[in-house]
Amino acid sequence: MRGRKLAFKSAALASFIILAPLLSGCTSLVGEDIPKPSADLEAWPTSIQQGDMVTFDARSSDTMEGVITNFNWDFGDGKNIETLVGLTSHKYEDWGIYDAKVTVENDRGGTDSETVQISVNGVPELILQIPEQVKAGDIAVLDASSSFDPEGNELDFSWDLDWSQDSDGDGDAKNDEDSTSSHVEIPTSNSREIFGSITISDDNGGVSTTSWTIEVLSRQFLVEWTERTFEYEWNGSLEEGEVWSQSHFPGQEGLLISVFGVLELDRDLIEPQDNFTLMVNVPQASWSESAQTTSSTNFTDNESARAELERGQLNPIRNDSEITSDTEEALLALLLNSSTNGFGQGEWIWSISADQADPDAFMDIGPDPDTGNDWTLTVSFVVMVPTLTEIAQ
C-alpha cells in the first residue's frame, strides 16, 4: 500500500514538471494589459460669457497602438456627444464652472481621459419696469434697479434716452450715454413715441441690452365758454400839445368779443370845452381807430366833452366742445393765439392827445386862461373765457 502511494506521487511530480512551462505561458497571456491611447485636450476660450461657444480639440491624442476609433465628450453641463474626429464645439447656456472631459478609445478597447475647466460668466439679468403709455406733460419713470448679476457682482447702467437725438454728436443716435443711474425720469411735453435703450454690464464683461418704447398720448379736454366783462380805467391830466399812451393785453383773459371805450374830460366852466383825441391801435390785427371829444352846444345840458370808440364782433362766439391737446397750456394757446386764431388777442395801445385847450387868450400876451384838462378813460371788454376740464380716457 505504501509503495502504491509513493508511485502515485512520483507520477504527479513528473507531470507537473512537464506542464509547468506550458502553464507559465498561459498565465502571461491572461494577465497582459490592453494597450491604451494617451488623451490630450485643448479648449479655447476657457473663459466665456453665458451663451458663448467653446471649441474643443483632442486631435493631439496619441494612439500608442492601433487607432483611435471614438471620442466621447462630456461637457460638464449634462450634455454628451460622441464623434469620430477629435474636434468639436459646444455652447454653454448657463453660467458656472464646468469640467469638460474627453475620453478617447482605440480599436483594442483601450481608453484614456483628459479634462479641462471652462468658466462661464453669467449674463446680467435685465429687469426693466417701464410705462407703456403716459400722457403729454407727465414724467415717465423707467426703473432697472431690480436687475442683478448671477454671480452677485456690481452692475453698471447706461441709458440712451432718445434715439431721435444724437446727444454726443458722434453721428450715431443710438449709442449715447444719457444717464448711468439705475432709474431715470423722462419729462414729456408733446404727444409722440419715444424710443431708447438700456445696457447693463458686470465686471467680467457680461452685457445685457434691451430697447424700449414709450407712447406719449394727447389729453382730452372739455372746453366751456363763459361770457365776462372786464373793465379798465385810467385817468390823468394833459396840457395842450401833450400825449398820454398806455398798452395792455386784454386778450389774455379770454377771447375778445367787443370793446367800448369812453374818454371824458372834466367839465370846463368856460366854453367851448377842450378838444382831445382818443385813439386805439391794435398792431396784431392791423386795426386802429380814433375819435375826438365833443360836447353839447347847449350850455344848460352841463355835459362834459367826451369821445367814444366801439367795435363788436371782434371774434365769433364759441360753443362748448371737446378738444384734444398735449397740455392745458398748449390748448389755451391754441384757443387764444394772438397771431392766428383771435382778433385783437395781442397788444392794445391807447393814446390821448390834448389837441387844443380853449379858449386861448384874446391876445398873444399873458398866460392862457385854460392850458389843459383832467380826463378819465374807461374801457370795457366783453370776453369769452374758456374753462378747461380734462376728460379721463
C-alpha positions in Angstrom: 0.0 0.0 0.0 2.7 2.3 0.9 4.5 1.5 -2.3 1.4 2.5 -4.4 1.2 5.9 -2.8 4.9 6.6 -3.5 4.5 5.6 -7.1 1.5 8.0 -7.5 3.3 10.9 -6.0 6.2 10.3 -8.3 4.0 10.3 -11.4 2.2 13.5 -10.3 5.6 15.3 -9.8 6.7 14.2 -13.2 3.5 15.6 -14.8 3.9 18.9 -13.1 7.5 19.3 -14.3 6.3 18.7 -17.8 3.2 21.1 -17.7 4.8 23.9 -15.7 6.4 25.7 -18.7 3.0 25.5 -20.6 1.0 26.8 -17.6 3.5 29.6 -17.2 2.9 30.7 -20.8 -0.9 30.7 -20.3 -0.7 32.9 -17.2 1.2 35.5 -19.2 -1.4 35.7 -21.9 -4.3 36.1 -19.5 -2.7 38.9 -17.4 -1.3 41.0 -20.3 -2.5 44.8 -20.2 -4.7 46.1 -23.1 -2.8 48.9 -25.0 -4.3 52.3 -24.1 -4.1 55.6 -26.0 -2.9 58.8 -24.4 -5.6 61.5 -24.3 -4.8 65.2 -24.9 -7.3 68.0 -24.7 -7.2 71.7 -25.5 -10.1 74.2 -25.4 -10.5 77.9 -26.4 -11.6 80.1 -25.0 -11.7 78.7 -21.5 -13.4 81.8 -20.0 -16.6 82.9 -21.8 -19.9 84.7 -21.4 -23.1 82.8 -20.9 -24.4 81.6 -24.3 -20.9 81.7 -26.0 -19.3 78.7 -27.8 -16.2 76.8 -26.8 -14.1 74.8 -29.3 -12.5 71.5 -28.0 -9.6 69.8 -29.7 -8.4 66.3 -28.9 -6.7 65.6 -32.2 -3.2 65.5 -30.5 -4.2 62.4 -28.5 -1.6 59.6 -29.0 -2.9 56.3 -30.4 0.0 54.4 -28.8 -1.0 51.2 -30.5 -3.8 50.7 -33.0 -6.0 53.5 -34.0 -8.4 55.8 -32.1 -11.9 54.9 -33.0 -14.1 57.1 -30.8 -14.1 60.4 -28.9 -16.6 60.6 -26.1 -17.2 64.2 -24.9 -18.7 65.1 -21.6 -19.1 68.9 -21.4 -19.8 69.0 -17.7 -23.3 70.6 -18.1 -25.2 67.4 -18.6 -24.6 67.3 -22.4 -22.6 64.4 -24.0 -21.8 63.5 -27.6 -19.6 61.0 -29.4 -17.6 61.8 -32.5 -15.2 60.0 -34.8 -12.9 63.0 -35.0 -11.2 64.8 -32.2 -12.6 68.3 -32.8 -16.0 69.7 -31.7 -17.6 72.7 -30.2 -20.3 73.4 -27.5 -22.4 76.3 -26.4 -22.8 76.9 -22.6 -26.3 78.2 -22.0 -25.9 78.5 -18.2 -23.3 80.3 -16.1 -20.9 78.4 -13.8 -17.6 76.4 -13.7 -17.6 73.2 -15.8 -15.2 70.3 -16.1 -15.2 69.3 -19.7 -13.8 65.8 -20.4 -12.9 63.8 -23.4 -12.5 60.0 -23.4 -10.6 58.5 -26.3 -10.9 54.8 -27.2 -8.8 52.7 -29.6 -9.6 49.7 -31.7 -8.3 47.4 -28.9 -10.8 48.7 -26.3 -8.2 50.8 -24.5 -9.4 54.2 -23.2 -7.9 57.4 -21.6 -9.4 60.7 -20.5 -8.4 64.3 -20.2 -10.2 67.2 -18.5 -10.2 71.0 -19.0 -12.1 73.6 -16.9 -14.4 76.1 -18.5 -15.5 79.3 -16.7 -18.9 80.7 -17.9 -19.7 84.2 -16.7 -23.4 84.8 -16.1 -25.1 87.4 -18.3 -26.7 90.1 -16.0 -30.4 89.7 -15.7 -32.0 92.9 -17.0 -35.3 93.7 -15.3 -36.9 96.9 -16.7 -40.1 98.5 -15.4 -41.5 101.0 -17.8 -44.9 102.6 -18.5 -46.1 101.7 -22.0 -48.2 104.9 -22.1 -48.0 108.3 -20.4 -49.9 111.5 -21.1 -48.2 114.5 -22.5 -46.8 116.7 -19.8 -46.3 113.8 -17.4 -42.9 112.4 -16.3 -42.2 108.8 -17.5 -40.2 106.8 -14.9 -38.0 104.0 -16.1 -36.6 101.7 -13.4 -34.0 99.0 -13.9 -32.9 98.8 -10.2 -34.2 95.2 -9.8 -31.6 94.0 -12.4 -28.9 91.7 -10.9 -25.8 89.7 -11.8 -25.9 86.0 -11.2 -22.5 86.0 -9.5 -23.5 88.9 -7.3 -21.2 91.5 -9.0 -22.0 95.2 -9.1 -23.7 96.4 -12.3 -23.1 99.4 -14.5 -26.0 101.1 -16.2 -26.1 103.1 -19.4 -29.2 104.7 -20.8 -29.8 106.2 -24.3 -33.0 108.1 -23.5 -34.0 109.2 -27.0 -32.9 107.7 -30.3 -34.1 110.7 -32.2 -31.3 112.8 -30.7 -27.5 112.3 -31.0 -26.5 113.8 -27.7 -22.8 113.0 -28.0 -22.6 114.2 -31.6 -20.8 111.2 -33.0 -23.2 110.6 -35.8 -24.9 107.6 -34.1 -28.1 108.5 -32.2 -28.4 105.0 -30.7 -25.2 104.8 -28.7 -25.5 107.8 -26.4 -24.9 107.6 -22.6 -27.5 110.0 -21.3 -27.6 108.5 -17.8 -25.8 106.0 -15.6 -28.4 105.7 -12.9 -30.4 102.6 -12.2 -33.6 104.5 -12.9 -34.4 107.7 -14.9 -37.1 110.2 -15.3 -38.1 111.5 -18.8 -40.2 114.6 -18.9 -42.7 114.8 -21.8 -44.1 117.9 -23.5 -45.9 116.7 -26.6 -47.5 113.5 -27.9 -45.2 111.2 -29.7 -43.3 107.9 -29.4 -40.0 107.9 -27.6 -37.5 105.2 -28.5 -34.5 104.4 -26.4 -32.3 101.6 -24.9 -30.6 100.5 -21.7 -27.4 98.4 -21.3 -26.2 96.8 -18.1 -22.8 95.2 -17.6 -20.8 93.4 -14.9 -17.1 93.5 -14.1 -16.4 90.3 -16.2 -17.7 91.6 -19.5 -21.2 90.3 -19.2 -23.6 92.6 -21.0 -27.4 92.7 -21.4 -29.2 95.3 -23.6 -32.8 96.0 -24.4 -34.6 98.7 -26.3 -37.9 100.2 -25.2 -40.7 102.4 -26.5 -42.9 104.9 -24.6 -46.1 106.2 -26.2 -46.9 109.7 -25.1 -50.6 110.3 -25.5 -52.5 113.6 -26.0 -55.1 114.7 -23.4 -58.8 115.2 -24.0 -60.4 118.4 -22.6 -63.9 119.7 -22.3 -63.9 123.4 -23.3 -66.7 125.5 -21.8 -67.0 129.2 -22.6 -68.3 131.8 -20.2 -69.1 135.5 -21.1 -67.5 138.0 -18.8 -66.9 141.8 -18.9 -63.6 143.3 -17.9 -63.2 147.0 -17.3 -60.0 149.1 -17.3 -59.8 152.7 -16.2 -57.0 155.3 -16.5 -57.0 159.0 -15.6 -54.6 161.9 -15.8 -54.1 165.5 -16.8 -52.8 166.8 -20.1 -51.8 170.2 -21.1 -52.2 171.4 -24.7 -49.9 169.5 -27.0 -49.1 166.7 -24.6 -49.8 163.0 -25.4 -50.6 160.1 -23.0 -50.2 156.4 -24.0 -50.9 153.1 -22.4 -50.7 149.5 -23.6 -52.2 146.3 -22.3 -53.2 142.8 -23.4 -56.9 142.2 -22.7 -56.9 139.0 -24.8 -55.0 137.2 -22.0 -58.3 137.0 -20.1 -60.1 135.2 -22.9 -61.5 135.5 -26.5 -62.4 139.2 -27.2 -66.0 139.8 -28.4 -66.5 143.5 -28.2 -64.9 146.7 -26.9 -66.3 150.1 -25.8 -64.0 152.9 -24.7 -65.1 156.4 -23.4 -62.8 159.4 -22.8 -64.4 162.0 -20.6 -62.9 165.4 -19.8 -63.6 167.4 -16.7 -66.4 169.9 -17.2 -65.0 173.3 -18.3 -66.7 176.4 -17.0 -65.5 178.4 -19.9 -66.9 177.4 -23.3 -66.1 176.0 -25.7 -64.7 172.9 -24.0 -61.3 171.4 -24.7 -60.6 169.3 -27.7 -58.9 165.9 -27.1 -58.4 162.9 -29.4 -58.7 159.3 -28.3 -57.0 156.7 -30.4 -56.6 152.9 -30.2 -54.1 150.8 -32.1 -54.0 147.0 -32.3 -50.9 146.1 -34.3 -51.6 142.3 -34.3 -55.0 142.9 -36.0 -53.7 145.8 -38.2 -56.6 147.9 -36.9 -56.7 151.4 -35.4 -59.4 154.0 -34.8 -59.7 157.4 -33.3 -62.4 159.8 -32.1 -62.4 163.5 -31.0 -64.2 164.8 -27.9 -67.5 166.5 -28.5 -69.9 168.3 -26.2 -73.4 169.6 -26.3 -73.8 173.0 -27.8 -76.4 173.7 -25.1 -74.6 175.1 -22.1 -77.5 174.2 -19.9 -77.0 170.5 -20.6 -74.0 170.7 -18.3 -72.3 167.8 -20.2 -68.5 167.1 -20.2 -66.7 166.7 -23.5 -66.3 163.1 -24.4 -65.1 160.7 -27.1 -66.3 157.1 -27.7 -64.8 154.2 -29.6 -66.8 151.0 -30.0 -66.4 147.8 -32.0 -68.3 144.5 -31.8 -67.9 141.0 -33.3 -64.2 141.0 -32.8 -64.3 137.2 -32.8 -67.1 134.7 -33.3 -68.9 133.3 -30.3 -67.6 129.8 -29.4 -69.6 126.8 -28.3 -68.6 124.2 -25.8 -66.6 121.4 -27.3 -64.2 118.5 -26.7 -60.7 119.1 -27.9 -57.5 117.0 -27.9 -54.3 118.7 -26.9 -50.9 117.7 -25.4 -51.2 120.1 -22.4 -53.6 122.6 -21.0 -51.2 125.4 -21.7 -51.0 124.3 -25.4 -54.7 124.2 -25.7 -55.1 127.7 -24.2 -52.5 129.0 -26.7 -54.5 127.4 -29.5 -57.8 128.9 -28.3 -56.4 132.4 -27.7 -53.5 132.5 -30.1 -52.6 136.2 -30.8 -51.4 135.7 -34.3 -53.6 133.1 -36.0 -56.8 132.4 -34.0 -58.1 135.6 -32.5 -58.6 139.2 -33.5 -57.1 141.6 -31.0 -55.5 139.0 -28.8 -52.2 140.8 -28.8 -51.3 144.3 -27.6 -53.8 147.2 -27.5 -52.3 150.7 -27.4 -54.4 153.5 -26.2 -53.3 157.2 -26.6 -54.8 160.5 -25.7 -53.6 163.8 -27.2 -54.6 167.3 -25.9 -55.0 169.0 -29.3 -56.4 172.3 -28.0 -57.4 173.8 -24.7 -60.0 176.5 -25.4 -60.4 179.4 -25.1 -57.0 180.8 -25.8 -56.0 184.2 -24.6 -57.6 187.1 -26.6 -54.1 188.5 -27.1 -50.8 186.8 -27.5 -49.6 188.3 -24.2 -50.3 186.8 -20.8 -51.0 183.3 -19.8 -53.5 181.0 -21.4 -56.6 181.0 -19.2 -57.2 177.3 -19.9 -54.0 175.4 -20.5 -55.2 171.8 -20.1 -57.7 169.4 -18.5 -58.1 166.4 -16.3 -59.6 163.3 -18.0 -60.8 159.7 -17.4 -60.6 156.9 -19.9 -62.8 153.8 -19.2 -62.6 150.8 -21.5 -64.9 147.7 -21.2 -64.3 144.4 -23.0 -66.8 141.6 -23.4 -64.7 138.4 -23.3 -65.5 134.7 -23.7 -63.4 133.0 -21.0 -62.6 129.3 -21.5 -62.7 126.8 -18.7 -60.8 123.5 -19.4 -61.7 120.2 -17.8 -59.7 117.2 -18.6 -61.7 114.1 -19.6 -60.5 110.8 -18.4 -59.5 108.3 -21.2 
